[in-house]
């Protein structure tokens, strides 16, 4: 295998960041459903998350001013969750002003007892057999000898409320945007709800591009690793000139006028998987002009690349009947031209060395002339279905991820960073469509809505959401072990005139303040503070009172 091939394969084999970090936390108003089999497999080493409903009052506790005791330099966390952004005016709204009040509710941190009996009943409701239940009961008794465990989440509930005032003599209609940080795969966990005077607003969701960049791996300067944003200042740089938001609101690319050639591979066959053939693999070889033809593939997870001689090989393992992708076609998609001298062969393993045995087997190949939009859509449909299994395993909810949005973001990512980009990054230059990271990378989303404030009147516009914490990884043993950070920005990316801002902390007796510049003082009962509009950024770093 060439050095380039080894580098590409190393890049693509890296575990997605969203999996390495933590299981996605749930909404603070809904308890997440869990599959008992997966819980049984993970329970010995993971703390499961539970959401707890909380009541979020507009005001509460004693008052104070921001910037009081406990002001220190904010931490730079290994995993940065991004700030709570302010509401923005997209169009209209002349004559409107707003008072903003933000409530940070730690109700999800209140421990909830989950008994072994409760877990067994959930397993029974999910269809576990009596034999499975007996095994599960024995495991639960070993894992939780006290009869259960205390469970809690690490997200907080956020109520971001805007009292819009209309000082004019006519009704004022405005199109508003509410930005929030998230990823496609965790959208159902982070998607806010917007209400106007308590009534749900009809909203349109827009997704911005990947907010971060790429960095080196193994001490080498390259672009093989994701480099996601790690400070509010980086979000400021991302959003302040307006181009990111404008791109998020634009129509997705249409590639239907770009000719494409597709090679479809179906019905692969070879020796039965076993000691003599541990990984029966189909290899496809062809000649290609690397400078002219963009090669993309779906279902291929091995490659050999010889740019000097214009030769490329791609391979895929023959799927077994118990695999989720069994029976799916694999695709090679070409833009900018065709390939030549294509041959196929089956080998007993996925290796490319000459001493890897070629064996009896084959695959049906069909060549299709089409357009790039159609070719990518067909691959995305397969990928979308396959990813459903990934989301289910890691307990992501895809109910808020419709296929058209999924496909649009796949194309956008491919055009920005993949082989269709003007300057492709090394992480994706092998063209494997099902290894693009567009689903798990961080981005800024925008909820768009239209509101009307009556002449001389007011309207209470409220965003309610859950917010993940920033944190250091448990294995790092830093001084921030167990510390969770939450950020709020006062005017970043917003054109809405604010006449005042306040914040309330609902601590529920389960946190200790570590660092902050809000001015909260739990000992003195100061849980509501006035924020300085000249202060762009507020941060709150806390630790559970039990030290976990």
C-alpha positions as CSV (number, residue, x, y, z in Angstrom):
1,X,0.0,0.0,0.0
2,X,1.3,3.5,-0.9
3,X,2.1,6.0,1.8
4,X,-0.8,8.1,0.6
5,X,-3.2,5.2,0.9
6,X,-2.1,4.4,4.4
7,X,-2.5,8.1,5.4
8,X,-6.0,8.2,3.9
9,X,-7.1,4.9,5.6
10,X,-5.8,6.2,8.9
11,X,-7.8,9.3,8.6
12,X,-11.0,7.5,7.7
13,X,-10.7,5.0,10.5
14,X,-10.9,7.6,13.2
15,X,-13.9,7.3,15.6
16,X,-16.3,10.2,15.2
17,X,-15.9,12.9,17.8
18,X,-19.5,12.7,18.9
19,X,-19.0,9.1,19.9
20,X,-15.6,9.7,21.6
21,X,-17.0,12.4,23.8
22,X,-20.2,11.5,25.6
23,X,-23.6,10.0,24.9
24,X,-25.9,12.9,23.9
25,X,-27.9,14.2,26.8
26,X,-31.7,14.4,26.7
27,X,-34.1,17.2,26.8
28,X,-34.7,18.4,30.3
29,X,-38.4,18.0,30.0
30,X,-38.5,14.4,28.7
31,X,-37.1,11.2,30.0
32,X,-35.2,9.4,27.3
33,X,-36.2,5.9,26.2
34,X,-33.4,3.4,26.4
35,X,-33.0,-0.1,24.9
36,X,-32.5,-2.5,27.8
37,X,-30.1,-4.7,25.9
38,X,-27.7,-1.8,25.2
39,X,-28.1,-0.6,28.8
40,X,-27.2,-4.0,30.0
41,X,-24.1,-3.9,27.9
42,X,-23.1,-0.4,29.0
43,X,-24.4,-0.2,32.6
44,X,-21.3,-1.4,34.3
45,X,-19.3,1.5,33.0
46,X,-21.6,4.4,32.1
47,X,-23.9,6.7,34.0
48,X,-27.2,6.9,32.2
49,X,-28.9,10.2,31.6
50,X,-32.4,11.1,32.8
51,X,-34.2,14.3,32.0
52,X,-36.3,15.9,34.8
53,X,-39.1,18.4,34.1
54,X,-38.6,21.8,35.7
55,X,-40.6,24.9,36.2
56,X,-38.8,28.0,34.7
57,X,-40.1,31.2,36.2
58,X,-39.4,34.5,34.6
59,X,-37.9,35.9,37.7
60,X,-36.9,34.3,41.0
61,X,-34.6,34.7,44.0
62,X,-32.9,37.8,45.3
63,X,-31.5,40.4,43.0
64,X,-28.0,41.5,42.3
65,X,-25.7,43.0,39.6
66,X,-23.4,41.1,37.2
67,X,-19.7,41.1,37.8
68,X,-19.8,40.5,41.5
69,X,-17.9,38.0,43.7
70,X,-16.3,34.9,42.1
71,X,-15.2,36.6,38.9
72,X,-12.2,34.7,37.5
73,X,-10.7,33.9,34.1
74,X,-13.0,31.5,32.3
75,X,-11.6,28.0,31.6
76,X,-10.7,26.7,28.2
77,X,-12.4,23.3,28.1
78,X,-11.4,20.4,26.0
79,X,-15.0,20.0,24.8
80,X,-16.7,23.4,24.2
81,X,-20.4,23.3,23.8
82,X,-20.8,26.9,22.5
83,X,-22.8,29.8,24.1
84,X,-26.5,30.6,24.4
85,X,-27.0,33.1,21.6
86,X,-29.4,36.1,21.6
87,X,-32.5,36.4,19.4
88,X,-31.9,38.2,16.1
89,X,-34.0,40.3,13.7
90,X,-33.8,39.1,10.1
91,X,-36.4,41.4,8.5
92,X,-38.9,44.0,9.7
93,X,-39.2,44.9,13.3
94,X,-38.6,48.7,12.9
95,X,-39.5,50.4,16.2
96,X,-39.3,47.2,18.4
97,X,-37.2,46.9,21.5
98,X,-36.8,44.1,23.9
99,X,-36.0,43.2,27.5
100,X,-34.2,39.8,27.7
101,X,-34.3,37.5,30.7
102,X,-32.4,34.1,30.7
103,X,-33.1,31.4,33.2
104,X,-30.5,28.7,33.8
105,X,-32.2,25.7,35.4
106,X,-30.2,22.8,37.0
107,X,-33.3,20.6,37.5
108,X,-31.8,17.9,35.3
109,X,-28.9,17.6,37.9
110,X,-31.2,16.6,40.7
111,X,-30.5,12.8,41.2
112,X,-33.4,10.4,40.5
113,X,-33.5,6.9,41.9
114,X,-33.8,4.2,39.2
115,X,-34.6,0.8,40.8
116,X,-33.6,-2.6,39.5
117,X,-37.3,-3.5,39.4
118,X,-38.0,-0.4,37.2
119,X,-35.3,-1.4,34.8
120,X,-36.7,-4.9,34.6
121,X,-40.2,-3.7,33.9
122,X,-38.8,-1.4,31.1
123,X,-37.0,-4.4,29.6
124,X,-40.2,-6.5,29.7
125,X,-42.1,-3.7,28.0
126,X,-39.5,-3.6,25.3
127,X,-40.0,-7.3,24.5
128,X,-37.3,-9.1,26.5
129,X,-37.9,-12.8,26.9
130,X,-38.2,-14.4,30.3
131,X,-34.7,-16.0,29.8
132,X,-33.3,-12.6,29.0
133,X,-35.0,-11.0,32.0
134,X,-33.6,-13.7,34.3
135,X,-30.0,-12.9,33.0
136,X,-30.7,-9.2,33.2
137,X,-32.0,-9.5,36.8
138,X,-28.8,-11.3,37.8
139,X,-26.6,-8.7,36.2
140,X,-28.6,-5.8,37.8
141,X,-28.1,-7.5,41.2
142,X,-24.4,-7.6,40.6
143,X,-24.1,-4.1,39.2
144,X,-26.5,-2.4,41.7
145,X,-26.5,-4.4,44.9
146,X,-28.4,-1.6,46.7
147,X,-31.3,-2.2,44.4
148,X,-30.8,0.5,41.9
149,X,-28.7,3.7,41.3
150,X,-29.1,7.5,41.3
151,X,-29.2,8.9,37.8
152,X,-29.0,12.5,36.6
153,X,-28.2,14.5,33.5
154,X,-25.5,17.0,32.8
155,X,-27.5,19.3,30.6
156,X,-29.4,22.3,32.0
157,X,-32.7,23.8,31.0
158,X,-32.6,27.3,29.5
159,X,-35.5,29.6,29.1
160,X,-34.5,32.6,27.0
161,X,-37.3,35.2,27.2
162,X,-37.7,38.4,25.2
163,X,-40.4,41.0,26.1
164,X,-40.8,42.7,22.7
165,X,-42.2,46.3,23.0
166,X,-43.8,48.3,20.2
167,X,-43.6,52.0,20.8
168,X,-45.1,52.9,17.4
169,X,-48.7,53.6,16.5
170,X,-49.0,50.6,14.2
171,X,-48.7,46.9,14.4
172,X,-45.1,45.8,13.7
173,X,-44.3,42.4,12.0
174,X,-40.8,41.0,12.3
175,X,-39.0,37.9,11.0
176,X,-36.8,36.6,13.8
177,X,-34.0,34.1,14.0
178,X,-33.0,32.1,17.1
179,X,-29.5,30.6,16.7
180,X,-28.3,27.6,18.7
181,X,-25.3,25.3,18.6
182,X,-25.7,21.6,17.8
183,X,-25.0,18.8,15.2
184,X,-27.3,17.1,12.8
185,X,-27.2,13.8,14.8
186,X,-28.1,15.5,18.1
187,X,-30.7,17.9,16.7
188,X,-33.6,16.4,18.6
189,X,-31.7,17.0,21.8
190,X,-30.8,20.6,21.1
191,X,-33.7,21.9,19.1
192,X,-35.4,24.8,20.9
193,X,-39.1,25.5,21.1
194,X,-40.3,29.0,20.3
195,X,-43.5,30.5,21.8
196,X,-45.2,33.8,21.5
197,X,-47.4,34.7,24.6
198,X,-47.3,31.0,25.4
199,X,-48.5,29.8,22.0
200,X,-46.2,27.7,19.8
201,X,-44.7,29.5,16.8
202,X,-44.5,28.0,13.4
203,X,-40.8,27.8,12.6
204,X,-38.4,27.0,9.8
205,X,-35.1,25.4,10.6
206,X,-31.9,26.5,8.8
207,X,-28.5,24.7,9.2
208,X,-25.2,26.5,8.9
209,X,-22.1,24.8,7.7
210,X,-19.4,23.1,9.8
211,X,-18.3,25.7,12.2
212,X,-14.8,24.4,12.8
213,X,-11.8,23.4,10.7
214,X,-9.1,20.7,10.5
215,X,-5.8,20.0,12.2
216,X,-2.9,17.6,12.2
217,X,-2.7,14.1,13.6
218,X,0.2,12.4,15.4
219,X,2.2,15.6,15.6
220,X,2.3,16.0,11.9
221,X,1.0,19.2,10.2
222,X,-1.9,18.0,8.0
223,X,-5.7,18.2,7.9
224,X,-6.7,14.7,9.0
225,X,-8.4,15.6,12.3
226,X,-11.5,17.7,13.1
227,X,-10.7,20.9,14.9
228,X,-14.0,22.2,16.3
229,X,-14.5,25.6,17.9
230,X,-13.3,25.9,21.5
231,X,-14.2,29.4,22.6
232,X,-17.0,32.0,22.3
233,X,-14.4,34.3,20.6
234,X,-14.2,31.8,17.8
235,X,-18.0,31.8,17.4
236,X,-17.7,35.6,17.3
237,X,-15.2,35.4,14.5
238,X,-17.4,32.9,12.7
239,X,-20.6,35.0,12.8
240,X,-19.7,38.7,13.0
241,X,-19.5,39.5,9.3
242,X,-22.8,37.8,8.5
243,X,-21.6,35.5,5.8
244,X,-22.1,32.3,7.8
245,X,-25.8,33.2,8.5
246,X,-26.3,34.2,4.9
247,X,-25.0,30.9,3.7
248,X,-27.2,29.0,6.2
249,X,-30.3,30.8,4.8
250,X,-29.4,30.1,1.2
251,X,-30.9,27.4,-1.1
252,X,-29.0,24.1,-1.2
253,X,-26.8,23.3,-4.2
254,X,-28.4,21.6,-7.2
255,X,-26.1,19.4,-9.1
256,X,-28.5,18.1,-11.6
257,X,-26.7,19.8,-14.5
258,X,-23.4,18.0,-13.7
259,X,-22.9,14.8,-15.8
260,X,-21.9,11.7,-13.8
261,X,-21.1,8.1,-14.4
262,X,-22.1,5.5,-11.9
263,X,-20.8,2.0,-11.5
264,X,-23.2,-0.1,-9.5
265,X,-22.0,-3.3,-7.8
266,X,-24.6,-5.9,-6.7
267,X,-24.8,-9.6,-5.8
268,X,-21.3,-10.1,-4.6
269,X,-20.3,-13.7,-3.9
270,X,-17.3,-15.5,-2.7
271,X,-16.1,-18.2,-0.2
272,X,-18.0,-18.6,3.0
273,X,-16.5,-16.5,5.8
274,X,-14.2,-18.7,8.0
275,X,-10.6,-19.5,8.9
276,X,-9.5,-19.8,5.3
277,X,-11.4,-16.7,4.3
278,X,-11.6,-14.4,7.3
279,X,-12.9,-11.4,5.3
280,X,-14.0,-12.2,1.7
281,X,-13.5,-8.9,-0.2
282,X,-14.4,-7.6,-3.6
283,X,-11.6,-5.5,-5.1
284,X,-12.2,-3.1,-8.1
285,X,-9.2,-1.8,-10.1
286,X,-9.3,0.8,-12.8
287,X,-7.2,3.5,-14.6
288,X,-8.1,7.1,-13.8
289,X,-6.9,10.6,-14.4
290,X,-6.5,11.9,-10.9
291,X,-6.4,15.5,-12.0
292,X,-9.6,15.4,-14.1
293,X,-11.9,12.8,-12.6
294,X,-13.4,13.1,-9.1
295,X,-14.0,9.6,-7.7
296,X,-16.6,9.1,-5.0
297,X,-17.9,5.9,-3.6
298,X,-20.5,4.4,-1.3
299,X,-20.1,1.1,0.5
300,X,-16.3,0.9,-0.2
301,X,-14.0,0.9,2.8
302,X,-10.6,0.0,1.4
303,X,-8.4,1.7,-1.1
304,X,-5.1,1.7,-3.0
305,X,-4.1,4.9,-4.7
306,X,-1.3,5.2,-7.3
307,X,-1.4,8.8,-8.6
308,X,1.9,8.5,-10.4
309,X,0.7,5.7,-12.6
310,X,-3.0,6.7,-12.7
311,X,-4.2,3.5,-11.0
312,X,-6.8,3.2,-8.3
313,X,-8.2,0.2,-6.4
314,X,-11.3,0.2,-4.1
315,X,-12.7,-2.6,-2.1
316,X,-15.6,-3.7,0.1
317,X,-16.2,-6.7,2.3
318,X,-18.9,-9.1,1.1
319,X,-21.8,-8.4,3.5
320,X,-23.1,-11.3,5.5
321,X,-26.9,-12.0,6.0
322,X,-26.7,-10.7,9.6
323,X,-25.3,-7.3,8.6
324,X,-27.5,-4.2,8.4
325,X,-26.2,-3.4,4.9
326,X,-26.6,-7.0,3.5
327,X,-28.1,-6.8,0.0
328,X,-27.3,-3.1,-0.5
329,X,-25.6,-2.0,-3.7
330,X,-22.2,-0.3,-3.6
331,X,-21.5,2.6,-5.9
332,X,-18.5,4.3,-7.6
333,X,-19.6,7.8,-8.7
334,X,-17.5,9.7,-11.2
335,X,-17.7,13.4,-12.0
336,X,-15.5,15.0,-14.7
337,X,-15.0,11.9,-16.8
338,X,-14.9,8.1,-16.8
339,X,-12.4,5.5,-15.8
340,X,-11.0,2.7,-18.0
341,X,-9.7,-0.9,-17.8
342,X,-12.0,-1.8,-14.8
343,X,-11.5,-5.3,-13.4
344,X,-12.8,-7.0,-10.3
345,X,-11.6,-9.9,-8.2
346,X,-12.4,-11.5,-4.9
347,X,-9.7,-12.0,-2.2
348,X,-9.9,-13.9,1.1
349,X,-9.1,-10.8,3.1
350,X,-9.1,-7.1,2.5
351,X,-5.4,-6.8,2.1
352,X,-3.7,-5.3,-1.0
353,X,-0.5,-7.3,-0.8
354,X,0.4,-9.6,-3.6
355,X,0.5,-12.6,-1.3
356,X,-3.2,-12.1,-0.3
357,X,-4.9,-15.0,-2.0
358,X,-7.3,-14.4,-4.9
359,X,-10.3,-16.8,-4.6
360,X,-13.4,-17.9,-6.5
361,X,-16.1,-15.2,-6.5
362,X,-17.5,-12.3,-8.3
363,X,-19.9,-9.3,-8.5
364,X,-22.4,-7.9,-10.9
365,X,-21.3,-4.5,-12.4
366,X,-23.7,-2.1,-14.1
367,X,-22.6,1.2,-15.7
368,X,-25.1,4.1,-15.6
369,X,-24.9,7.5,-17.3
370,X,-26.8,10.0,-15.1
371,X,-26.3,13.4,-13.3
372,X,-24.5,14.1,-10.1
373,X,-27.6,15.1,-8.2
374,X,-29.3,11.8,-8.9
375,X,-26.2,9.8,-8.2
376,X,-25.6,11.4,-4.9
377,X,-29.2,11.2,-3.9
378,X,-29.3,7.5,-4.4
379,X,-26.2,7.1,-2.2
380,X,-27.6,9.4,0.4
381,X,-30.8,7.4,0.6
382,X,-28.8,4.3,1.5
383,X,-26.6,6.3,3.9
384,X,-29.7,7.8,5.6
385,X,-31.2,4.4,6.2
386,X,-27.9,3.0,7.5
387,X,-27.4,6.0,9.8
388,X,-30.8,5.3,11.4
389,X,-29.2,2.3,13.0
390,X,-26.3,4.4,14.2
391,X,-28.6,6.9,15.7
392,X,-30.7,4.2,17.4
393,X,-27.6,2.6,19.0
394,X,-26.3,5.9,20.4
395,X,-29.9,6.9,21.3
396,X,-30.1,9.8,18.9
397,X,-33.6,10.7,17.7
398,X,-33.8,11.3,14.0
399,X,-37.4,12.6,14.2
400,X,-36.2,16.2,13.5
401,X,-33.8,15.1,10.6
402,X,-35.8,14.8,7.4
403,X,-34.0,13.4,4.4
404,X,-33.9,16.5,2.3
405,X,-32.0,18.4,5.0
406,X,-29.8,15.4,5.4
407,X,-29.0,15.3,1.7
408,X,-28.5,19.1,1.4
409,X,-26.0,19.0,4.2
410,X,-24.2,16.0,2.7
411,X,-23.8,17.9,-0.6
412,X,-22.7,21.1,1.2
413,X,-20.1,19.3,3.1
414,X,-18.9,17.4,0.0
415,X,-18.6,20.7,-1.9
416,X,-16.8,22.5,1.0
417,X,-14.4,19.8,2.1
418,X,-14.7,16.6,0.0
419,X,-13.4,15.7,-3.4
420,X,-15.8,18.2,-5.0
421,X,-14.3,21.1,-3.1
422,X,-11.8,23.5,-4.7
423,X,-9.3,22.5,-2.1
424,X,-10.3,19.1,-0.6
425,X,-9.1,18.3,2.9
426,X,-7.0,15.2,3.4
427,X,-9.5,13.7,5.7
428,X,-11.9,13.1,2.8
429,X,-9.8,13.0,-0.4
430,X,-10.5,9.3,-0.8
431,X,-14.0,10.1,-1.8
432,X,-15.9,7.7,0.6
433,X,-19.3,9.3,0.9
434,X,-20.4,7.2,3.9
435,X,-17.4,8.4,5.9
436,X,-18.1,12.1,5.7
437,X,-18.5,13.8,9.1
438,X,-21.3,16.2,8.2
439,X,-23.7,14.6,10.7
440,X,-21.7,14.8,13.8
441,X,-19.7,18.1,13.4
442,X,-20.7,21.2,15.2
443,X,-22.6,23.9,13.5
444,X,-25.0,26.8,14.2
445,X,-28.6,26.3,13.4
446,X,-31.3,29.0,13.1
447,X,-35.0,28.8,13.9
448,X,-36.9,31.3,11.8
449,X,-40.3,32.6,12.8
450,X,-42.6,35.6,12.2
451,X,-44.2,37.6,15.0
452,X,-46.4,40.6,15.1
453,X,-46.4,43.1,18.1
454,X,-49.5,45.2,18.4
455,X,-49.3,49.0,18.2
456,X,-48.2,50.3,21.6
457,X,-48.2,46.8,23.0
458,X,-45.9,43.9,23.9
459,X,-45.3,40.3,23.0
460,X,-43.5,37.7,25.1
461,X,-41.3,35.6,22.8
462,X,-39.6,32.7,24.6
463,X,-37.1,30.1,23.5
464,X,-36.8,27.0,25.7
465,X,-34.0,24.6,25.1
466,X,-31.6,22.2,26.8
467,X,-27.9,23.2,26.9
468,X,-25.0,20.8,27.0
469,X,-22.0,21.7,29.2
470,X,-18.5,22.4,28.2
471,X,-16.1,20.0,30.1
472,X,-12.7,18.3,30.3
473,X,-12.5,14.6,29.5
474,X,-12.6,12.4,32.6
475,X,-9.3,10.7,31.6
476,X,-7.4,14.0,31.5
477,X,-7.2,14.5,35.3
478,X,-7.2,18.3,35.0
479,X,-8.1,20.8,37.7
480,X,-11.5,21.0,36.1
481,X,-12.4,17.4,36.8
482,X,-16.2,17.3,37.3
483,X,-16.6,21.0,36.4
484,X,-19.2,21.9,33.8
485,X,-19.3,25.3,32.0
486,X,-22.1,27.2,30.4
487,X,-21.8,30.4,28.3
488,X,-24.1,33.2,27.3
489,X,-23.4,36.0,24.8
490,X,-25.4,39.2,25.0
491,X,-25.4,40.6,21.5
492,X,-23.3,38.4,19.2
493,X,-24.9,38.3,15.7
494,X,-28.0,40.1,16.8
495,X,-29.6,43.3,15.5
496,X,-32.4,43.3,18.1
497,X,-32.2,46.5,20.3
498,X,-32.1,45.4,23.9
499,X,-33.1,47.8,26.7
500,X,-32.2,45.5,29.5
501,X,-30.9,42.0,30.3
502,X,-31.2,39.9,33.4
503,X,-30.4,36.3,34.3
504,X,-31.7,33.9,37.0
505,X,-30.0,30.8,38.3
506,X,-32.2,27.9,39.6
507,X,-29.6,25.8,41.5
508,X,-31.9,23.3,43.3
509,X,-29.2,22.9,45.9
510,X,-27.2,20.5,43.7
511,X,-24.3,22.7,42.5
512,X,-21.4,24.7,43.8
513,X,-20.1,27.8,41.9
514,X,-16.5,27.4,40.7
515,X,-16.0,30.4,38.4
516,X,-18.4,32.9,37.0
517,X,-18.8,36.6,36.0
518,X,-22.6,36.7,36.3
519,X,-22.5,37.8,40.0
520,X,-24.6,35.0,41.4
521,X,-24.1,34.4,45.2
522,X,-25.8,31.3,46.5
523,X,-24.8,31.9,50.1
524,X,-26.3,35.4,50.0
525,X,-29.4,34.3,48.1
526,X,-28.4,36.3,45.0
527,X,-29.9,34.2,42.2
528,X,-31.2,36.9,39.8
529,X,-28.7,39.5,38.4
530,X,-28.7,42.4,36.0
531,X,-26.4,42.0,33.1
532,X,-24.3,44.8,31.6
533,X,-25.1,45.2,27.9
534,X,-21.5,46.3,27.4
535,X,-20.3,42.9,28.6
536,X,-20.4,40.6,25.5
537,X,-19.8,37.3,27.3
538,X,-21.0,35.7,30.5
539,X,-19.8,32.3,31.8
540,X,-20.8,30.0,34.6
541,X,-18.7,27.1,35.8
542,X,-20.1,24.7,38.4
543,X,-19.5,21.4,40.0
544,X,-22.1,19.0,41.6
545,X,-22.3,19.4,45.3
546,X,-21.6,15.6,45.8
547,X,-18.3,16.0,44.1
548,X,-19.1,13.8,41.1
